[in-house]
């Protein structure tokens, strides 16, 4: 899988850009604030229809313009097809093979992308929200139907929290108890589906991340990843069993939820915990161990997607190589060499002495313009 061509119009600081790419390694070189990361973001957005940098989509449109357009020509399973995302004040449109897709689940997965940026090095010690986002984005790529259940779940969470806040202020909240039970039943159906699929995904992730971490640590460390759910549930439980556990737990904490005015359990509050040699890396791990864990998980993503989809994803390395020491740089570049289309953004390739980059296509960015 690779991107043959990228076309931008009115995107960030790019008024117009039409650029072909090598199917192996493309290095985007430039000083800060010239457009390196904007280019990486555009590729990410082409895959997911959203930015990893901002939720405010109007920031993506060039100043004084009415819309931004990102187009890409993709080769996947020996077939070439176009992708297109248009962002305007009227909303967002995504086209696959020139056909507009009304549902995200019909679009996401057409282009598989793994992003590795400096903030991903904080996957271990960062907030639970970052780890949940990681699960949602990666799982959504290999199971687009997951995106549908996630969207429905998030909509129901908003409705349920709004009702709980209303009941919190009422002298007699029992007047809305029937509506609360209806929303809870609907929420449980999607929550159980999300949790069941997360368990399957985590089992696959462990399969790849463990051996990769063992290798990067020179066979000195063993990585374990555990799912920290807000309910007591076995990872072997099926959807019906998970639904029953959720229902019992929601009944148990109903008064507490009304008192606090919010939903206290569910996938939106779950977390991942990483252990190295049986010690919680977030609490007891060194910075090196935390970075090795993050790198192992990212490299595991690549193999996991290949195993599930049948082709390697596109890899985006946004200003991350300079954050890794020489050994971890080499391990990363050796892993992708010759098999993964990779985009590397950096201010300079000085000090990165590796065959992969010596054979790369170089692009120099300056003020939203690119020289090859």
N, C-alpha and C positions, 0 to 999 in steps of 0.2 A: 504494500500500500504506500502510495506517495502522492505528493502534490506536484503536478507538472507546471502549473502556472498560477500566479496570484495577481488579481486585479483589484486595486483600491480606487475609490472615488470619494473625495471629501471625508476621508477617514482620519481623525485626529489631525496630524500636521501633514498628511499626504493629500494633496489636491488631486493628483492622478498618478497612479503607479501601475505599470504592466511589467511583470517580471517572471521569467522562467527559472525553475530551480533544478539543481542536480538531484538525482534520486538517492544519493548517498548522504553527503555532509555539506551543509551550507553554513558559512560563518558570516554573521552580520557584525561588522566592525564600525564603531563610531564613538564619539564622545557622548557624555551624558546629555539628555534632553534634545537629541538630534532625530530620534525616531526608531531606535533599535527595538525597544520594548513595545512600541506601538505596532511594529510589524509582527512581533511574536504574538501580541494580543489579538491581532486580526486573524491569525491562523487559528488560535484557540477559539475565537468567537465563531469562525466558520464551522468549527466542529460542534460547539455547544450552544450557539446563538446567544451567548452572554459573555461578558468580560470577567476575567478573574481579578481585575483591579478596581472596578467601580460598579455599583448597582445603578448609577445615574447615567442612563443611556444617552442623554443629550450631550454629555461630555465627549462622546465618541464622534460627534459630527463637527466637521471643520467650522470654525467661526464664521458666522454670517451665511452659512449654507443651510438648505432645508432638509437635506438627507445625507446619509453615508451609505455606501454600497461596498460590500466585500464579495468578490467572486473568486472561485477556485476551480481549476480543472483537476480532477482526481482520477488516479488509476488504482483500481481495486479488483482483485480476482480477474486480472487481464481485461477488464472493461474500463473505459474512460467515460466519465460523466461530469457535468457541471454542478456545483453547489453555489448558492447565492443567499446572502442575508442583506436586507435593506432596513435601515433604521431611520425613522422620521418622527416628527411630532405626532403623527397619527398612529404610531405604533411600530411594530416590527413584522417583517415578512420573511419567511424562509422558504427557499425553493430547492427541491431535489430533482435533478434532471429536468429543470425548467417548469416543474409542476409545484405550485404552492402547497405547502404542508400545513394544515390547520392545527395538527397536534404535534407537540415536541417529540412524542414517542415515535412518530413516523419519520422524523428527521434525524434525531440524534442516533449515532451509530453508523451513519453513512461514512463519516471520516473519524477514525479512532486516533486520539491524541493523548499523549502523556506529557504533562507539564512538570518541569523541575526548575523551580526558582528559589532564590535565597530564603524566602518565607517557608518553603517546604522543608528546609532544614530544621525548622521549629515545629514540625509535625508532632514530634514526641512531647516536647515541653510546652507547646502552645495550648490554646484553649480547646475544650471538647468540641466546640463548634467547628473548628478547623478539621478535626478528625472525622466528624459526621459528614462534613462537606466532601472530604476525600472519598468516603465510602459511597456517597450518593452519586458523585460525578463518575467514578470508575465503574460502579455497578450499573449505572444507567447506560453506559456505552455498550456493555455486553448483553444487557437485558433491557432494551428500550421500554418494555412494558412496566418496568420498575418506576420509570419517570411518571407514568400515569398515576400509579398508586401513591407516589410521593406527593404529587400535586393535589390529589384528592385529600390525602391526609392533612396536608398543610392548610387547605381551605377549611376543613372540618375543625382543626385546632383553633383557627381564628374565630370561627362561629361559636365553638364551645367555650373558649376563654371569654368572649364577649358576653355570653349568657351567664357564666360563672361570676363575672364582675357585676353584672346586673343583679344577680341573686345575692351577692355579698352585701349590696346596699339595701336590700328589701327587708322589711320587718317580717314578712312571711314568705321565704323563698320557695316553700312547697308549691306555690302557685305555678312555678315553672319546672317542677321536678319531672313531669312527663316529657317535656321537650329535652331536658338534660339526658334522660334515659335514651331517647331516640338518637340524639347526636352521639352518645357514648357507644351505642350499638354500631352505628355507621363507622365511627372512628376505629373501633376494635377490628372490624373486618380488614381495613387497610393497614392498620398497625401490625396485625398478625402476618399479613403478606410481606410487608417490609422486613419484619424481623426474621421470618423464615428464609427470605432470600439473602439477607445479610449474613446469616449463619453459613449458608452455602458458599457465599463469596469469601468469607473469612477463612473457611477451610481450604479453598483454592489458594488464597493469598499466603497462608502458612506454608503450603506445599512448596512454594517458590522462594519465599523470603528467608526461611530458615537456612537452607543450604547456601544461599547467596551471602547471608550475614556470616555464616561459618567461614566462608572463603575470604571475605574482606577482612575479617578479624584474625586472619592467619591461623584458623582452626582453634582459636582460644576461647571463643564465645558462642553460646547457643541462644538463639532468639526465640521467644515465645510471644504470641499475640493473643490476648484474651478479650472477649467482648464483655463489657460491663453494662448489663441491662438494668432497667429500673424495676424489673420484676424478677422473681426467682424462677428461672426456666432453663431447661436443658437444651443444648444446641441440637440435640437429636429430636426434639419435640416437633410434631407436625403442626400444620396451621390450626387444626381444630383444637388441639391441646393448648396452643398458645392463646387462642381466643378465650378458652375457658379460664385460663390463668388471669388474663387481662380483666375479664368480666368480674371475677371474684375480687381482684385487687381494687378495681374501680368502686365496687360496692363498699369495700372496707374503708376507703379513704374519701368517700363522697362528702362527708361533713367537713373534712379538712380542706378539700378543694373549694367548697363554697366559702369557707372562712377566708381562704387566701385569694380567691378569685382567679385561679389559674389551674391548668391541667398539669398534674404533678408527675405523671408517669407516661411512658411511651417512647418510641424511637427518637423523638426530637430531644430527649434528655439522656440518651444512651452515650456510651463512650468506648474507646479502645484503650487498653493498657498494654504497654510493651515491657517485657521482662528479658533481661540478659543475665544468664547464669542465675536464674531465679530471683533476681533483684529488679524492682521497679525502676526502669531507666529514667523515667520522668523525675523521680525523687532522688535516686541514689546514683544515677549514671553520670559519667563525665561528659563534657561537651563532645569529645571524640566518639564516645559510645552512642550518644544521641544522634550525632551526624551519621555514623555508620548505620544505625537503625533506619534513619530516614532514607538514606541511599539504598539500603537493602530493599525497603518497601517499594521505592520507585522502580528499581530494576525488576522487582518481582511483578509489578504492574505490567511491564513490557511483555514478560514471558506469559503472564496470565492471559492477557488479551490475545497473544499469538495462539495460545492453546485453545481459547474459546472461539476465536473468530477465524483462525487459519492463516492470518497474515500479521506481520508486525505493525504496530501503530507508528504514527509519526511522533518523534520525540522533540520537545522544545526545551532547550537548556538556556534559560534566560539569566545571564549574568551569574551563573552558579559555579562555573569552573574555578573562578578566582577564590571562591569560598571553600574549596576543597584542597587538602594537601596533595602532594605529588602522588602518593600511593593511591588515594581514593580517586584522583583524576584518572590515573592510568587504568584502574579497575573499571571505572565507568566507560572510558573510551574503548578499552579492549572488549567489553561486553557488547557494545553496539557496532563495532567495526564490521563494515561490509554487509550488514543485514537490516539496519534500521535507518530510514531517512531521518536525518537529524538537522535541526536548526540551532546554531550556537550564537548567542549574542554576547559580545564582549567589547571592552574598550581597547583591548590589545591582545594579540596572540603571543606576545613576548612571554617567555617563561613556561609556555605550554608546549613542551617538546614531545609530540606524539605523531606517529605515522598517519593516524586518522585525519588530523588537522592539516598535515603537509599535503595531503591529496584533496583537500576540500576546495569547494568553490567559494571565493571570497567576494563579499559585497560590502562596499564602503558607503555608510550613511552620513549625510550632512544636510541638515535642515529640511528633512522630508524628501530628499532626493537621493537616489542610489546610483553609484558607479560600480560597474562589474570589473 
